[in-house]
Amino acid sequence: MKKAIALVWPHWKFATVSDKPVYPHRGLLLDSARNYLTLDVIKKNIDGMAASKMNVLHWHITDTQSFPLEVPSLPNMTKYGAYGENKVYKPEDVEDLVQYAKIRGVRLLIEIDGPSHAGSGWQWGPEAGLGNLAVCINQQPWRSFCIQPPCGQLNPANPNMYKVLNTLYKDISKMVPDSELFHMGGDEVNLWGQYHTKALAAYDLAVGHNRTSAVVWTSHLTDPDLIQQYFDKNRIAGIWTTDSGGSTTFYTWRNVYENQMYQSSHPLILGGEVCMWGELVDDNNIEPRIWPRAAAAAERLWTNPTTKSSEAETRFFVHRERLLNRGIRAEAEIPGWCVQNDGGCSSYL
């Protein structure tokens, strides 16, 4: 809870303002696997999060397209998976981001997707004598094997794959030593239960304790009647779209603001995230795609308001100006005249 004491001139009356979030998890997902994002751009988005009271950066760092995270114990991951030598995140880069985010009240949640959404970076198994760590890599015609190119998924039948996962998790835990969360992916895949039972065992062995909660995407197998067969109570499910192909529908900030959350009183609801998938964005256009629309979700997660967007628009437009003043390239939502003339453009667009 945040508290502030105001001194009101000229009588110096004291006023106490109490403020606390409805949901503890208020996140932004950045996908740097489809298109590489520079550290400067990631930091800019962390600045936007801090200015908007968001506190979890969900870093979707790997996918079938690329594996840009340098893993000291597994150098083949970036050798086979990075877009180029200059498009790699080194351990010191991750550690720098962790500290940069921490100072701004943001937690870094790293996601290594699997067993689906895994291809680039996993091709080296046969030449290392480990067999196929992943299968269906770059399989064509891709529409017959996956929902977007290139195809690929981890090989749950290969015991060596879990040994590699264990090594991978150990190195990541060193990069983010104080993290209480780790995202293991988990959507759009068969053999889900077998994979996650063994992957969770590999992760628990890697971190050597039970303080870290594993996060997975929802699927048919995260149904309450099934998930208890594979997960204990220290696991978290991120509820995703029921459409396995996703959606490219554009939502305005008003749609985002009025997107109702689950009841905040429910003890199992931790919060939500804004997901910026990376197929159509890179350094050149990601900021205006996210901001200021993500700030509308931030208020939803902070207060879960019962009011409509029309009652928040003046504050929202002013906040966009605030983001601009902090160097964040937030998209224009209304003519500047409307921002300068409060109420003059009520319910515009």
Buried (B, 14 or more C-beta within 10 A) or exposed (E): EEEEEEEEEEEEEEEEEEEEBBBEBBBBBBBBBBBBBBBEBBBBBBBBBBBBBBBBBBBBBBBBBBBBBBBEEBEBBBBBBBBEEEBBBBBEBBBBBBEBBEEBEBBBBBBBBBBBBBBBBBBBBEEEEBEBBBBBBBBEEBEEBBEBBBBBBBBBEBEBBBEBBBBBBBBBBBBBEEBEBBBBBBBBBEBBBEBBEBBBEBBBEBBEEEEBBBBBBBBEBBEEEBBEEBBEEEBBBBEBEEEEEBEEEEBEBBEBBBEEBEEEEEEEBBBBBBBBBBEEBBBEEBBBBBBBBBBBBBBBBBBBBEEEBEEBBBEBBEBBBBBBEEEBBBBEBBBEEBBEEEEEBEEEE
